[in-house]
Amino acid sequence: MQNLLEPIKASSFGLLLFFFSLSGFAQSIDLKSDLLLIDAMSEQQVHHHAKRNYIFKNQPKTFKNSNPVSLIYGGSLYVYQNFVSQHLSADCLYNPSCSDFSKQVVKEYGLFKGGLLSFDRLNRCNRIAATDLDLGTMNMKTHRFGDPIKRYK
């Protein structure tokens, strides 16, 4: 007899929850003002970066910048900077940003040494590595640490 009453108890409990949810304790929604607020907040937070150039733009065609590896590297860096980076939380610790650093160091030192320095920089660009950085060297306007490529000569 008790097994027959269990489905009735469960269904009555479900009906009780359903009617309780209809009782009007929910927050009233003013959709138009909420959408206007969201619009205003999103306009403040969106940072539109200028379109960044291809790494080997306006350089004479040499083996350094026209071999397949350089073309793939430059193309992937171009796509990342202009399409992917703008949609991510671009919160790099350093100035210049890691992708700009990579572009500059590859132009300066070539693909092999530039690739190694870029790999090193990407490994250091995280919040755990920031614990070792000196806060006195931080730029207070941008809240980033200076890391110029001249340091790696």
Secondary structure, DSSP 8 states (H G I E B T S, - for coil): -HHHHHHHHHHHHHHHHHHHHTTS-S----HHHHHHHHHHHHHHH---------TTTT----HHHHSHHHHHHHHHHHHIIIIITTTS----SEES-HHHHHHHHHHHH-HHHHHHHHHHHHHH-STTGGGGS-GGGEETTTTEEE--GGGG-
